[in-house]
Each structure stands twice: as structure tokens, then as C-alpha cells.
Amino acid sequence: MLKKTLAALAIGSALLSANVMAADYVVDKTGQHAFVNFKISHLGYSFITGTFKDIDGKFSFDAAKPEDSKIEFNVNTASVFSNNAERDKHIAGDDDLLNSGKFAKATFVSTSVTPTGKNAAGKDTADVAGDLTILGVTKPIVVKATFLGEGKDPWGGYRAGFEGTFDIKRSDFGKQKNLGPASDAVELYVTFEGVKAK
């Protein structure tokens, strides 16, 4: 009887410990610690780079079991910024570009996380597969992600941070203005901190 009780307590403690380790986070948009940056060729002669000023999201993460992680990310398409107000207005408003009046959000929802080892700096890496929706069209992508670290912040919170890269083709996401073959590919870089939910 005593052995069974001890075994039950041990199992219960292990489950409780596992639940404590898993945590939910909210992407820190208010502190400007989240970025979605893009790079696209201009006619094959140079590159236009930019970012989005309004993004939000949430994720669950346990460093001991990264394969169980989940993430949801949202981008306000009207918040595009490329250091030129007229161009930004054109990109956001054109029916053949981001068309933010009709499609206010671009979203990413993960479907799986596969650890891939460590990078040259010793940081854990993973392939984060998920569904990317732009202009109402959803396509599967894989983000090459890196876990940058976690720990307490100076304001009494607890944070975890990541970065990731992926490429898309504009032509995969519905009707798109033809900007030339060199301008079909878009490189994206994402980095963010999440604050642990209390």
C-alpha cells in the first residue's frame, strides 16, 4: 500500500512539474520587441527593404520539449513601412499588392515544430512548419527558427525570444501585380520576445 501511494505521489509530482514547465507567452508588441522585416528585389537592380509596425501573437513554449511548441502570429498589413510614405500607401492599398482594405491581416499558425540541433553560436534551432495566410490564400511554409534565450526581465516578467527566416513567392498568394520575375521572391526575417502570461 505504501509503495503504491509513493508511486502515485511520484507520478503526480512529475505531471505537475511538466505542467509548470510549459508556459504561454504573449508577443511583446507594446515594447517594440517584435519585428517582421522583408526584402524584395526592385526590377533586379536593387532591393527594397521594410517592416511592419503593427504585429501581435502568442505562443506556448517549453525548452525541454520544443516539439510541443505552438505559435500564432498576426500582421496588420496596413502598417507596412519601407521608408517612403507614398510607396507604403501604394503597397498597402493596391488591389494587386497587400490590399489591406480587404485583407487587413496576414497570419501564421504553426502545425509542427521539429528540432534540428544547434547553430554555430550554440543556439537551439528548429523547423517550424505552419500555414501562412496572405490575401486570403493559405499556403504551408517552413520557418528556419532559432531559440535565442529566456529569463527574467527588469520589470518582474519572464521572457523568451526567437528569430526565424523564410522565403515566399508573391505569385503563390493569389492575384499579384507583375513586378518582373526578379520581384516574385520575398525574403522575410522575424524576431520577437514573448512575455510569459501570469
C-alpha positions, 0 to 999 in steps of 0.5 A: 500500500505504501509503495503504491501511494509513493508511486502515485505521489511520484507520478503526480509530482512529475505531471505537475512539474511538466505542467509548470514547465510549459508556459504561454507567452504573449508577443511583446508588441507594446515594447517594440520587441517584435519585428517582421522585416522583408526584402524584395528585389526592385526590377533586379537592380536593387532591393527594397527593404521594410517592416511592419509596425503593427504585429501581435501573437502568442505562443506556448513554449517549453525548452525541454520539449520544443516539439510541443511548441505552438505559435500564432502570429498576426500582421496588420498589413496596413502598417507596412513601412519601407521608408517612403510614405507614398510607396507604403500607401501604394503597397498597402492599398493596391488591389494587386499588392497587400490590399489591406482594405480587404485583407487587413491581416496576414497570419501564421499558425504553426502545425509542427515544430521539429528540432534540428540541433544547434547553430554555430553560436550554440543556439537551439534551432528548429523547423517550424512548419505552419500555414501562412495566410496572405490575401486570403490564400493559405499556403504551408511554409517552413520557418528556419527558427532559432531559440535565442534565450529566456529569463527574467526581465527588469520589470518582474516578467519572464521572457523568451525570444526567437528569430526565424527566416523564410522565403515566399513567392508573391505569385503563390498568394493569389492575384499579384501585380507583375513586378518582373520575375526578379520581384516574385521572391520575398525574403522575410526575417522575424524576431520577437520576445514573448512575455510569459502570461501570469 
